[in-house]
Amino acid sequence: MPMVSGLLTTPWRKPGIIPGFGLAFGYTLFYLTVIILIPLGALVWRTSSLGLSEFLAIASDPRTQKALQISFGSALMAAAINTVFGVLTAWVLVRYRFPGRRLLDAIVDLPFALPTAVAGIALASLYASKGWIGQIFAPLGIKIAFTPLGIVVALVFVGLPFVVRTVQPVMEELDREVEEAAATLGASRFQSLVHVVLPMLLPSVLTGFALAFARAVSEYGSVIFIAGNIPFKSEIAPLLIVIRLEEFNYAGATAIASLMLLIAFVMLLVINLLQVWSRRRYADVR
C-alpha cells in the first residue's frame, strides 16, 4: 500500500487537501434524505395506495386536466418571458454604469424577500380594472387581474430574479476580447451578440429558464389573489390540491400532486439534457 507522510492510505482514494469529506458527505446524504427524499417518497407511497383505475379517474378528470394545463402553460409562458427580460436586465447591470445601478440591482432581489401573499395583493390592486396599471388596459378591453393573464403576471414577478442571478455571474466572466476579435474580423455588434455572446450564455440561460419554470409551477401565494380562482378558467393545480385537502379527499390531493411531480420532473429532465447538449456544443466550438 502506498505511503504518504508516513501514513497508510487506501489505493482507491487519495487524501484530500480539505479534510472532513466523510462527515460532510454523510451530512449531505442525511439532509437530502430527510428534507427531500422522505417527503417525496411518502407522496409516491400514498399515491401508490390508490388503485390504477382510481388514479386514472383522478388524472382524467376534466377539472384536474384543466388545472394542470393552466399551471404548466402559465409557468412555461412566464419562464419564457423572464428568460428574455432577465437576460436583458443582466446585460444592463453588467455592461453599463449609470446612476442608481446598485439600487436597480437590489430591486431585482425584491421578489425573494417579499412574502408571496403580499405580492399577490399588490399585483391584484395594481392590475385590477381600477388599479394604476389595470385602468390603462381596461379601455382597450384587456382585463388582467382575475384572469389567466393575471396568473402569468404573478409568475413573471416571482421568477425574474432566478434568470437574472443565474446569467449575471456568467456574463461578468465573459472575455470581452472575444467580442473585440469578432469586431476586428468585420462582425457587427448584432452579429457578435448572436454568434459570440449568446452561445456562451446559453447553458446559464437554460438554467435560469429551468429555475424560473420550477418556481412558477410551485407558486401558490401570489397567484390566488390575482387569478380569480374560477374552475376551468383560472384555477391552478396547487389551489385544486388545497381544495381537495379541505374536502378531506387526501387521495385526490396526493394524486394531483404526484401528477405535478411527474410532469415537472420530465420537463426539467428535458431542460437539463438541453443544458448538457449546449455545453458540449459550446466546448466543441471552442
N, C-alpha and C positions, 0 to 999 in steps of 0.2 A: 504494500500500500504506500502511496506517496507521502512524503513528509513535508510539512510547511511550518517553518518556525518551530520545529521540534514537536509538533502536534500531529497526530494521525488524522487523516481526512478520508472520507469515503471516495472511491474512484468515480462515482456518478455525480458528485456535487462539489463544486469549488466554493471555498469560503468567500462570502460576500464582503464588500468593504463596509456596508451598513449592516450592523447586527440586528437581531430580532426578527428574522424572516418567519420563523416558526410561529412566534407569538402573534405577529401581525397577520399572517395568513390564516391562523386559526380564528382570530377575532373577526376577520373579514367574512369567513365562511359562516361563523355563528351569527353575525349581524345580518347577512343576506338571507340566511335561513329563517331567522325569527321575524324579520321585517317584511320579507318579500315572498319566500318560497312557502312558508306555512300558511299565510293568508290566501295565497293563490291556490295552494293545494286544497285548503278547506273549501274554497269556492268550487273547484272542479269536483271534489268528492261529494259535496252537497248536490251538485247538478247531476252527477252520475247516479244518484239515488232515484232520479226520475226514470221512468220507462222511456224507451226510444219514441214511442208513439206520443207520449205526453210532451216530451221535449220538442218533437217536430210540430206538435199542435201549437205550442207557445211560440216557436220560431216562425211559423207560417201565419200567425195571427196578423191581420192587416194593420192593426194599431201598432204592434211591435215592429213590423217591417217599415212602416212609415216613420216611426220614431228613430229607428236606426238610419234610415235614409236621410232624414233631416240632420241628425248628429254628424254622420260621417261626410255628407255632402257639404254642410256648412263648414266643418273642420278643414276639408280639403280646399274649399274656396278661400277661407281665411288664411290658411297657411300659404297659399299661392300669392295672395295679396301681400302678406307680411314678407315673403321672400323678395318681392320686387322692391317694396319700400324699405325693408330692412337693410338690403344691400345698399340702396341709395343713401340711407341715413348713415350707415357705417362709412361710406365713401366720403360724405361731407365731414364727418367727425375726424376722419384720419387725414384727409388730403388738404383740408382748408383750415386756416386760422382766422377767427373772427371774434368780435366781442360777444360774450355770452356763450361761447362754445362749451365751457365747463358746465354751465347751468343746463344747457341742452343735453349734454352727456349724462348729467344726473337725472334729468327728467325721463330719460329712456328707461331707467330702472324703477320708475314710479309704480307700474303695474305689479312689480314683485312685492312691494311693501304695502300697497293699498288692499284692504280686505275686499274680497270679490263682491260681497253684498253691497258695500259702499259704492264700488264701481258700477254695479248694476243699477242702483238707484240713481246715480249721477247720470249715467248714459240714458236711462229712461226719461229723466227730466229734460235732458238736452235735446233728445231726438223725438220727443212727443210732438204732436201736431202744433202745440202752442209753445214748444220749447225754443231756445235760442237758435238751434240748428234745424229742428224739425219744421219750424214755421217758414223756413226758406224753401223747403221742398214741397210743403203742403199745397201751395197754389199750382204746382206742376202735377199734382195728382200722385205724388210719391209719398207713401207712408212708410216710415222706418220703424219707429217703436211699435211693439206688439205685433210684429210680423216676422217672417223668416229672415228678412233683411236685417232686422234688429239683432238676430242671433249672430249673423256674420259680423256686424259691427262690434258686438261684445267680444267675440272670439279674436278679432283683429287686435282689439285693445290689450287683451291678456297675453297674446302670443308674440307681439312685435319684439320685446326685449330678447327673446330667445334667438332670433335671427341676428339681430344687431350684435349681441355679445358673443355669438359664435363666429361671425365673419370678421368683426373688428380686429381681434388679435392677429388673425392670419393676414389681413390687409396691411397691418402695420409692419409685418415682417417681409412684405414683398420687396424685392430688389428693384428699385427704380431704374437701375442701369439696363435692365432688360427692356423696359419701355423706351429708354433713350436709344438703345441699339436698334429697336424696331423703327424708331423715327429716322435714324440715320440711313436706314435701308429704304426709306421712302414711304413708310406706312403712315397713314393719317392717324389722328388721335382716336377716331372711332374704330379704325382697324386694329390699333394697338389694344384698345379696350376689349374688343370682341375676340381677337385671336391670341392675345398675350395675357391680359389680366384675368378675364373671366375663366379661362381653362384652369388657371392656378387656384382660383377661388371656388371652383365647382365642388370639390369634396366638402368644404366648410359650408357652402350654401345648401347642399343636400342635408348636411347635419342640422343646420338651423331649420330647414323645412320640416325635418322629422320631429324635432323638438317642439316646434310650434304646432304641428299637427297633433302630436300626442297630448300636448297641453289643452288644445281646443276640444279634443274628443272627450276628455275627462271633466271639462268645465261645467259647473252647475250654478254656483252662487250668483255670478253676474248675469247669467242668461235668463234665469227665471223671472227677473224683474223687468226685462225688456222684450221677452219673447211673446208674451200673451198666453202661452201655455194652452193653446187650443188643440185638442186631439185631431190628428190627421192634417194639421196645418202648421203649428209652431210648437209642437211638443217634442222635446228632446228625449233620448233614451235614458240618461241619468234621472230625469224627472219621472219617467214612467217606472223606473226601478223604485224610487221613493214612494210612488203611489201604490205599487204592489206591496211594499212593506207595510204601509199604513192600512192596507186591506188584509194584513196578516197572510198574504199569499207569498210565503217565502220561497216556494218552489218556482213561481213565476219570476220573482226578482232575481234569484240566482241564475235562472236560465237566460234571462236577458243580459245579465252581467257576463255570463260565460260567452254569449254570442259577441258582445262588445270586445271581450278579451281576445277571442279568436280572430275576429276581423282586424282589430288593431295590430295583433301580432303578425298576421300575414302581410299587412300593408307596410309595417315597419321593417319586416324582413326584406321585402322588395326594395325599399328605400336603401337599406344597408347594402344590399347587393349592388345597387347602382353606385353607392359610395365606393365600394371596392373596385368596381369597373372603372370609375372615373380616376381613382388613384393610380391604378395600373396604366391607364391610358396616358395620364399625365407623366408617369415615370418613363413610359416608352418614348414620349415626345422629347423629354429632356435628354 
